[in-house]
Amino acid sequence: MDFSDHPVIPVIKINDAAKAPALSEALLSGGIRIAEITLRTDEGLRAISIINSGVPDMCVGAGSVLSAEMARSAISAGAKFIVSPGFDIETLKVCTDLNVPYLPGCATATEVQSAWNHGLRLVKYFPAKALGGTKMLEALSAPFPGMKYVPTGGVDDVTIGTYLKMECVAAVGASAIAPSSLIDAGSFERVTFNAKRYVAAALRALGADSDAIPGEAVWQGGLRRNPVKNKNVRFASLGEMMMRLTPPDRELLNGAESFDVFFGGAEANVAISLACMGVPSSFISKFPEGDIGDAAIGTLRRYGVDTSSVLRGGNRLGIYYLEKGAGERPPKVIYDRTGSAISEADPGEFDFDELFRDTGWFHMTGITPALSENTLKLAKKALREAQRRGITVSFDLNFRKKLWDVDNASDVLGELFPAVDVLIANEEHADKICGVRCEDDLALTAEALCRKYGFKAAAVTRRRTISSEHNSISAGAFIDGQKVYSPVRECEDIVDRTGGGDAFAAGFIYSLMHGSKPEKAIRYASAASALKHTIEGDFSTAKPFEIERMAGGGNG
């Protein structure tokens, strides 16, 4: 079997084998004739058998094979090649006896040498991104001339070209082409879209004639239509709400004798801001019983947020300490959130039939899946339920390096993106997490995000810090096929910059909900953010007429 004929290999985890034929047809429509079905679910073997017997044009292999017995079962089901996380001599013997290619995972020179000494000349290089990408692969390949590799793990449609241009690379494996979230939701048109993108990137890297490269894949299901999916105007967000303690008068934390108390959290801030703009809003979370939890509930209710979706129980509410900056001294944040009620909540406690009743828009940020394994499961469940119900989903990257590293965030959020319609990010996070940055053009970056992930709309923000009291903010967006820009706003004599990004998100969501023209939407969102800098606390309570006045016109 010549893997050079199949330069892009989707790595697939499938939860329902009955969807295997539709998945295969989606890949074939995108120009991919090979797939690695991992045996990480009970449905893997059955999916291989269904594809082998029912879709003859698809070459199907088995991945995550941990033993010779698993290899034998996979081959009996129809697997045309076997992939394992590491090198196993017994698995090699089975594959050799049955004349089936075997690709063991290798991460070190020792592992490559073991495979080499057993006659193998093709191995999986995994996890490619975490091991150092092309630089490490170049160093690893030097002592083993003739050894070919299939890099897998963190390969996207941007880095695929750098791998395939290497002489030692036979093909690449990519899990982002057909993530299980897309398969579960039956979004096979998105699978085809992803496949076309990867195939086009591979062909360019391999020097194919331009006539042989498919036209640039554009997710027509989203780039040319309003992201609002249904007529329900009710908004819901899910996340953690925390108690904030701030020394008064910009005092230092280590010398503070008292604290001002506020409550807030990224998703809660957006819900409160939208409620203040007149949008029916609810917040989904879990607070502890007692006075502190009651105070947090009271804050939400004070501004009109429906708290019937807040469960009660658990040990505590998270706390964070904010030391405001002054002049050239930057602000400082210390978190104390371990063991919070939401981070330890069981996803099974949340009944989304009730929580999403009459909901038209759902919002979440990258903070929630980073808090704990439980909140990651809850985030996945919420996005899956929202997608199933046709609810518009917005997502703010909101990367927090104190919660997880860039590689982990990139991998996890990449799995969540198929359920997202509208992405919001600052330019640094778009670059670090998504690998997208178009020089200094924020709207072009937003467009690139939409093209890469299939979002229906995206907004990218920028902040320039002159001092703690003076920031410059701007934004660009891609909406309905148009690139639009906000004016640069000088925020001087800043009262509190906390939640400025959440105020932007609320303004952007409000504008899209109300069908605003793209240029009006970005101006309104930017003005909402600028106005937040004049308001003490974590969230903005500005009314639409106040934001429109700052934006320089109505929001129609």
BELQUI-V671479 format. One line per field, one symbol per residue. ss: DSSP state (H for helix, E for strand, C for the rest). phi: phi as a letter, one per 30 degrees, with the letter a starting at -180 (. if undefined). burial: + if it has 16 or more other C-alpha atoms within 10 Angstrom, else -. A space follows every 50 residues. Layout:
ss=???
phi=???
burial=???
//
This chain:
ss=CCHHHCCEEEEECCCCHHHHHHHHHHHHHCCCCEEEEECCCCCHHHHHHH HHHHCCCCEEEEECCCCHHHHHHHHHHCCCEEEECCCCHHHHHHHHHCCC EEEEEECCHHHHHHHHHCCCCEEEEECHHHHCHHHHHHHHHHCCCCCEEE EECCCCCCCHHHHHCCCCEEEEEECCCCCHHHHHHCCHHHHHHHHHHHHH HHHHHCCCCHHHCCCCCCCCCCCCCCCCCCCCCEEEEECCCEEEEECHHH CCHHHCCCCEEEEECHHHHHHHHHHHCCCCEEEEEEECCCHHHHHHHHHH HHCCCECCCEEECCCCCCEEEEECCECCECCEEEEECCCCCCCCCCHHHC CHHHHCCCEEEEEEEHHHHHHCHHHHHHHHHHHHHHHHCCCEEEEECCCC CCCCCHHHHHHHHHHHHHHCCEEEEEHHHHHHHHCCCCCCCHHHHHHHHH HHHCCCEEEEEEEEEEECCEEEEEEEEEECCEEEECCCEEEECCCCCCCH HHHHHHHHHHHHHCCCCHHHHHHHHHHHHHHHCCCCCCCCCCCHHHHHHH HCCCCC
phi=.cdddbdbcdcbcccbdddddddddddddcjccbaccdcdbddedddddd dddcbddcdcbcchdcaddddddddddkdcabbbdbdbdddedddddchc ebcddbbbdddddddddcjdbbbdcbdedddjiddddddddedbdjdcbb dbjidbdcdeddddddddccabcbdddbdddddediddddddeddddddd ddddddideeddceeedbdddbdbbdddcbddcdcbbblccbcccbddhh ddddbdcabdcbbaleddeddddddddjdebbbcabcddjddddddeddd decjddcdccdckicacdbbcccddahddddbbbcbbeideddcddeddc cddddcdidcbbbabddddddaddddddddddddddddciddccbcehdb ddcacddddddddeddeecccbcbaddddedddcibachccddddddddd ddciddaabbcbbccdadcbbcbaabbbbhiccbbdddcccchddadeid ddddeddddeddeciddedddddddddddddedccdjdbccdcedddddd djldcd
burial=--+--++++++++++++-+++++++++++++++++++++---++++++++ ++--+--+++++++++-+-+++-++-++++++++++++--++-++----+ +++++++---+++-++---++++++++++---++--++-++-----++++ ++++++++++++++-+-++++++++++++++++---++++++++++++++ +++++-------+---+++--++--++++---++++++++++++++++-- +++--------++++++++++++++++-+++++++++++--++--++--+ ---++++-++++-+-++++++++++-----------+-+++++++-+--+ ----++-+++++++++++++++-+++-++++++++++-+-+++++++++- --------+++-++++++++++++++++++--+++++---++++++++++ +++++++++++++---++++++++++++++++++++--++++-+++++++ +++++++++++++-++++++++++++++++++++++++++++-+--++-+ +---+-
//
